[in-house]
Amino acid sequence: MFPKLSIVVASVLITLAAAIPNSPPPPVTTPSSPQCCDSVVPSTSAAASAVAALVGLDLTGLNVPVGLSCSPITVVGNNCGSTTVTCDAPDKEWGGLIAINCIPITA
């Protein structure tokens, strides 16, 4: 059952990636947006490329850490059970799926 599910998911992702036009790579600026991300990976990784393709983002030429499945950290409190980072402010159209140039926050 799981092999069939992974084939279906991969097919959907490929179809979505082909249907969404790629935009040029975003400019890399000084990180200023505190984020809670499920993971942080290199922009050259397969995971970053797959998520970027879903939102129509071209990461070609970028070599920065990328946060995946991110949400903003509010002033009210940091309930981040994952990776706390400061990133370039993610674009709203990326839907929290990806954030660029993520640097770990150390206390």
mmCIF file of the C-alpha atoms, coordinates in Angstrom:
data_MODEL
# 
_entry.id   MODEL 
# 
loop_
_atom_site.group_PDB 
_atom_site.id 
_atom_site.type_symbol 
_atom_site.label_atom_id 
_atom_site.label_alt_id 
_atom_site.label_comp_id 
_atom_site.label_asym_id 
_atom_site.label_entity_id 
_atom_site.label_seq_id 
_atom_site.pdbx_PDB_ins_code 
_atom_site.Cartn_x 
_atom_site.Cartn_y 
_atom_site.Cartn_z 
_atom_site.occupancy 
_atom_site.B_iso_or_equiv 
_atom_site.pdbx_formal_charge 
_atom_site.auth_seq_id 
_atom_site.auth_comp_id 
_atom_site.auth_asym_id 
_atom_site.auth_atom_id 
_atom_site.pdbx_PDB_model_num 
ATOM 1   C CA . MET A 1 1   ? 0.000  0.000  0.000   1.00 0.00 ? 1   MET A CA 1 
ATOM 2   C CA . PHE A 1 2   ? 2.716  2.487  0.924   1.00 0.00 ? 2   PHE A CA 1 
ATOM 3   C CA . PRO A 1 3   ? 4.661  2.067  -2.340  1.00 0.00 ? 3   PRO A CA 1 
ATOM 4   C CA . LYS A 1 4   ? 1.477  2.938  -4.272  1.00 0.00 ? 4   LYS A CA 1 
ATOM 5   C CA . LEU A 1 5   ? 0.880  5.965  -2.054  1.00 0.00 ? 5   LEU A CA 1 
ATOM 6   C CA . SER A 1 6   ? 4.429  7.242  -2.574  1.00 0.00 ? 6   SER A CA 1 
ATOM 7   C CA . ILE A 1 7   ? 4.020  6.885  -6.343  1.00 0.00 ? 7   ILE A CA 1 
ATOM 8   C CA . VAL A 1 8   ? 0.776  8.858  -6.247  1.00 0.00 ? 8   VAL A CA 1 
ATOM 9   C CA . VAL A 1 9   ? 2.311  11.589 -4.063  1.00 0.00 ? 9   VAL A CA 1 
ATOM 10  C CA . ALA A 1 10  ? 5.377  11.829 -6.298  1.00 0.00 ? 10  ALA A CA 1 
ATOM 11  C CA . SER A 1 11  ? 3.159  12.068 -9.388  1.00 0.00 ? 11  SER A CA 1 
ATOM 12  C CA . VAL A 1 12  ? 1.090  14.855 -7.846  1.00 0.00 ? 12  VAL A CA 1 
ATOM 13  C CA . LEU A 1 13  ? 4.210  16.790 -6.832  1.00 0.00 ? 13  LEU A CA 1 
ATOM 14  C CA . ILE A 1 14  ? 5.704  16.478 -10.308 1.00 0.00 ? 14  ILE A CA 1 
ATOM 15  C CA . THR A 1 15  ? 2.442  17.591 -11.902 1.00 0.00 ? 15  THR A CA 1 
ATOM 16  C CA . LEU A 1 16  ? 2.195  20.593 -9.592  1.00 0.00 ? 16  LEU A CA 1 
ATOM 17  C CA . ALA A 1 17  ? 5.820  21.512 -10.173 1.00 0.00 ? 17  ALA A CA 1 
ATOM 18  C CA . ALA A 1 18  ? 5.310  21.436 -13.933 1.00 0.00 ? 18  ALA A CA 1 
ATOM 19  C CA . ALA A 1 19  ? 2.117  23.497 -13.712 1.00 0.00 ? 19  ALA A CA 1 
ATOM 20  C CA . ILE A 1 20  ? 3.506  26.319 -11.572 1.00 0.00 ? 20  ILE A CA 1 
ATOM 21  C CA . PRO A 1 21  ? 5.823  28.751 -13.357 1.00 0.00 ? 21  PRO A CA 1 
ATOM 22  C CA . ASN A 1 22  ? 9.188  29.260 -11.681 1.00 0.00 ? 22  ASN A CA 1 
ATOM 23  C CA . SER A 1 23  ? 10.125 32.696 -10.474 1.00 0.00 ? 23  SER A CA 1 
ATOM 24  C CA . PRO A 1 24  ? 13.718 33.891 -10.291 1.00 0.00 ? 24  PRO A CA 1 
ATOM 25  C CA . PRO A 1 25  ? 15.621 33.163 -7.090  1.00 0.00 ? 25  PRO A CA 1 
ATOM 26  C CA . PRO A 1 26  ? 14.714 35.525 -4.269  1.00 0.00 ? 26  PRO A CA 1 
ATOM 27  C CA . PRO A 1 27  ? 17.290 38.084 -3.202  1.00 0.00 ? 27  PRO A CA 1 
ATOM 28  C CA . VAL A 1 28  ? 19.218 36.985 -0.139  1.00 0.00 ? 28  VAL A CA 1 
ATOM 29  C CA . THR A 1 29  ? 19.104 39.662 2.546   1.00 0.00 ? 29  THR A CA 1 
ATOM 30  C CA . THR A 1 30  ? 20.049 39.878 6.197   1.00 0.00 ? 30  THR A CA 1 
ATOM 31  C CA . PRO A 1 31  ? 17.751 37.482 8.084   1.00 0.00 ? 31  PRO A CA 1 
ATOM 32  C CA . SER A 1 32  ? 15.240 39.379 10.205  1.00 0.00 ? 32  SER A CA 1 
ATOM 33  C CA . SER A 1 33  ? 12.211 37.116 10.602  1.00 0.00 ? 33  SER A CA 1 
ATOM 34  C CA . PRO A 1 34  ? 12.178 34.683 13.576  1.00 0.00 ? 34  PRO A CA 1 
ATOM 35  C CA . GLN A 1 35  ? 10.728 31.371 12.400  1.00 0.00 ? 35  GLN A CA 1 
ATOM 36  C CA . CYS A 1 36  ? 10.000 27.920 13.784  1.00 0.00 ? 36  CYS A CA 1 
ATOM 37  C CA . CYS A 1 37  ? 10.825 25.402 11.044  1.00 0.00 ? 37  CYS A CA 1 
ATOM 38  C CA . ASP A 1 38  ? 10.376 21.640 10.968  1.00 0.00 ? 38  ASP A CA 1 
ATOM 39  C CA . SER A 1 39  ? 13.811 21.344 9.361   1.00 0.00 ? 39  SER A CA 1 
ATOM 40  C CA . VAL A 1 40  ? 16.628 23.402 7.886   1.00 0.00 ? 40  VAL A CA 1 
ATOM 41  C CA . VAL A 1 41  ? 18.385 22.025 4.814   1.00 0.00 ? 41  VAL A CA 1 
ATOM 42  C CA . PRO A 1 42  ? 20.835 23.341 2.203   1.00 0.00 ? 42  PRO A CA 1 
ATOM 43  C CA . SER A 1 43  ? 19.173 25.161 -0.703  1.00 0.00 ? 43  SER A CA 1 
ATOM 44  C CA . THR A 1 44  ? 20.863 22.633 -2.989  1.00 0.00 ? 44  THR A CA 1 
ATOM 45  C CA . SER A 1 45  ? 19.127 19.643 -1.355  1.00 0.00 ? 45  SER A CA 1 
ATOM 46  C CA . ALA A 1 46  ? 16.443 17.570 -3.062  1.00 0.00 ? 46  ALA A CA 1 
ATOM 47  C CA . ALA A 1 47  ? 13.949 18.417 -0.297  1.00 0.00 ? 47  ALA A CA 1 
ATOM 48  C CA . ALA A 1 48  ? 14.444 22.176 -0.748  1.00 0.00 ? 48  ALA A CA 1 
ATOM 49  C CA . SER A 1 49  ? 14.168 21.846 -4.527  1.00 0.00 ? 49  SER A CA 1 
ATOM 50  C CA . ALA A 1 50  ? 10.934 19.841 -4.267  1.00 0.00 ? 50  ALA A CA 1 
ATOM 51  C CA . VAL A 1 51  ? 9.262  22.330 -1.911  1.00 0.00 ? 51  VAL A CA 1 
ATOM 52  C CA . ALA A 1 52  ? 10.538 25.300 -3.935  1.00 0.00 ? 52  ALA A CA 1 
ATOM 53  C CA . ALA A 1 53  ? 9.049  23.756 -7.078  1.00 0.00 ? 53  ALA A CA 1 
ATOM 54  C CA . LEU A 1 54  ? 5.678  23.452 -5.315  1.00 0.00 ? 54  LEU A CA 1 
ATOM 55  C CA . VAL A 1 55  ? 5.564  27.216 -4.738  1.00 0.00 ? 55  VAL A CA 1 
ATOM 56  C CA . GLY A 1 56  ? 7.125  28.130 -8.097  1.00 0.00 ? 56  GLY A CA 1 
ATOM 57  C CA . LEU A 1 57  ? 10.448 29.238 -6.637  1.00 0.00 ? 57  LEU A CA 1 
ATOM 58  C CA . ASP A 1 58  ? 13.771 28.757 -8.421  1.00 0.00 ? 58  ASP A CA 1 
ATOM 59  C CA . LEU A 1 59  ? 16.664 28.152 -6.022  1.00 0.00 ? 59  LEU A CA 1 
ATOM 60  C CA . THR A 1 60  ? 19.269 27.865 -8.785  1.00 0.00 ? 60  THR A CA 1 
ATOM 61  C CA . GLY A 1 61  ? 22.450 29.666 -7.804  1.00 0.00 ? 61  GLY A CA 1 
ATOM 62  C CA . LEU A 1 62  ? 21.561 29.967 -4.122  1.00 0.00 ? 62  LEU A CA 1 
ATOM 63  C CA . ASN A 1 63  ? 23.744 28.315 -1.525  1.00 0.00 ? 63  ASN A CA 1 
ATOM 64  C CA . VAL A 1 64  ? 22.037 29.192 1.760   1.00 0.00 ? 64  VAL A CA 1 
ATOM 65  C CA . PRO A 1 65  ? 20.199 27.290 4.491   1.00 0.00 ? 65  PRO A CA 1 
ATOM 66  C CA . VAL A 1 66  ? 16.487 26.879 3.754   1.00 0.00 ? 66  VAL A CA 1 
ATOM 67  C CA . GLY A 1 67  ? 13.783 26.341 6.360   1.00 0.00 ? 67  GLY A CA 1 
ATOM 68  C CA . LEU A 1 68  ? 10.971 23.927 5.502   1.00 0.00 ? 68  LEU A CA 1 
ATOM 69  C CA . SER A 1 69  ? 7.457  24.054 6.995   1.00 0.00 ? 69  SER A CA 1 
ATOM 70  C CA . CYS A 1 70  ? 8.003  27.293 8.898   1.00 0.00 ? 70  CYS A CA 1 
ATOM 71  C CA . SER A 1 71  ? 5.773  29.515 10.971  1.00 0.00 ? 71  SER A CA 1 
ATOM 72  C CA . PRO A 1 72  ? 6.559  32.916 12.478  1.00 0.00 ? 72  PRO A CA 1 
ATOM 73  C CA . ILE A 1 73  ? 7.549  33.113 16.121  1.00 0.00 ? 73  ILE A CA 1 
ATOM 74  C CA . THR A 1 74  ? 5.388  35.652 17.895  1.00 0.00 ? 74  THR A CA 1 
ATOM 75  C CA . VAL A 1 75  ? 6.327  37.945 20.748  1.00 0.00 ? 75  VAL A CA 1 
ATOM 76  C CA . VAL A 1 76  ? 3.754  36.170 22.938  1.00 0.00 ? 76  VAL A CA 1 
ATOM 77  C CA . GLY A 1 77  ? 5.950  33.134 23.319  1.00 0.00 ? 77  GLY A CA 1 
ATOM 78  C CA . ASN A 1 78  ? 8.223  30.680 21.637  1.00 0.00 ? 78  ASN A CA 1 
ATOM 79  C CA . ASN A 1 79  ? 6.481  27.320 21.541  1.00 0.00 ? 79  ASN A CA 1 
ATOM 80  C CA . CYS A 1 80  ? 8.826  26.026 18.867  1.00 0.00 ? 80  CYS A CA 1 
ATOM 81  C CA . GLY A 1 81  ? 9.414  22.333 19.348  1.00 0.00 ? 81  GLY A CA 1 
ATOM 82  C CA . SER A 1 82  ? 11.468 22.189 16.163  1.00 0.00 ? 82  SER A CA 1 
ATOM 83  C CA . THR A 1 83  ? 14.274 24.374 14.831  1.00 0.00 ? 83  THR A CA 1 
ATOM 84  C CA . THR A 1 84  ? 14.291 28.049 15.841  1.00 0.00 ? 84  THR A CA 1 
ATOM 85  C CA . VAL A 1 85  ? 15.891 30.206 13.154  1.00 0.00 ? 85  VAL A CA 1 
ATOM 86  C CA . THR A 1 86  ? 15.991 33.733 11.794  1.00 0.00 ? 86  THR A CA 1 
ATOM 87  C CA . CYS A 1 87  ? 15.274 33.851 8.056   1.00 0.00 ? 87  CYS A CA 1 
ATOM 88  C CA . ASP A 1 88  ? 14.674 36.331 5.288   1.00 0.00 ? 88  ASP A CA 1 
ATOM 89  C CA . ALA A 1 89  ? 11.014 37.226 5.676   1.00 0.00 ? 89  ALA A CA 1 
ATOM 90  C CA . PRO A 1 90  ? 9.161  34.511 3.723   1.00 0.00 ? 90  PRO A CA 1 
ATOM 91  C CA . ASP A 1 91  ? 6.765  35.644 1.007   1.00 0.00 ? 91  ASP A CA 1 
ATOM 92  C CA . LYS A 1 92  ? 3.085  35.095 1.829   1.00 0.00 ? 92  LYS A CA 1 
ATOM 93  C CA . GLU A 1 93  ? 2.531  33.102 -1.357  1.00 0.00 ? 93  GLU A CA 1 
ATOM 94  C CA . TRP A 1 94  ? 4.968  30.480 -0.089  1.00 0.00 ? 94  TRP A CA 1 
ATOM 95  C CA . GLY A 1 95  ? 2.391  29.543 2.563   1.00 0.00 ? 95  GLY A CA 1 
ATOM 96  C CA . GLY A 1 96  ? 4.945  28.752 5.283   1.00 0.00 ? 96  GLY A CA 1 
ATOM 97  C CA . LEU A 1 97  ? 6.325  25.891 3.215   1.00 0.00 ? 97  LEU A CA 1 
ATOM 98  C CA . ILE A 1 98  ? 9.761  27.448 2.757   1.00 0.00 ? 98  ILE A CA 1 
ATOM 99  C CA . ALA A 1 99  ? 11.925 30.266 4.122   1.00 0.00 ? 99  ALA A CA 1 
ATOM 100 C CA . ILE A 1 100 ? 15.272 31.391 2.716   1.00 0.00 ? 100 ILE A CA 1 
ATOM 101 C CA . ASN A 1 101 ? 18.638 32.099 4.399   1.00 0.00 ? 101 ASN A CA 1 
ATOM 102 C CA . CYS A 1 102 ? 17.780 30.615 7.801   1.00 0.00 ? 102 CYS A CA 1 
ATOM 103 C CA . ILE A 1 103 ? 20.347 31.061 10.549  1.00 0.00 ? 103 ILE A CA 1 
ATOM 104 C CA . PRO A 1 104 ? 19.918 29.167 13.876  1.00 0.00 ? 104 PRO A CA 1 
ATOM 105 C CA . ILE A 1 105 ? 18.989 31.273 16.884  1.00 0.00 ? 105 ILE A CA 1 
ATOM 106 C CA . THR A 1 106 ? 21.300 30.542 19.776  1.00 0.00 ? 106 THR A CA 1 
ATOM 107 C CA . ALA A 1 107 ? 20.611 31.692 23.307  1.00 0.00 ? 107 ALA A CA 1 
# 
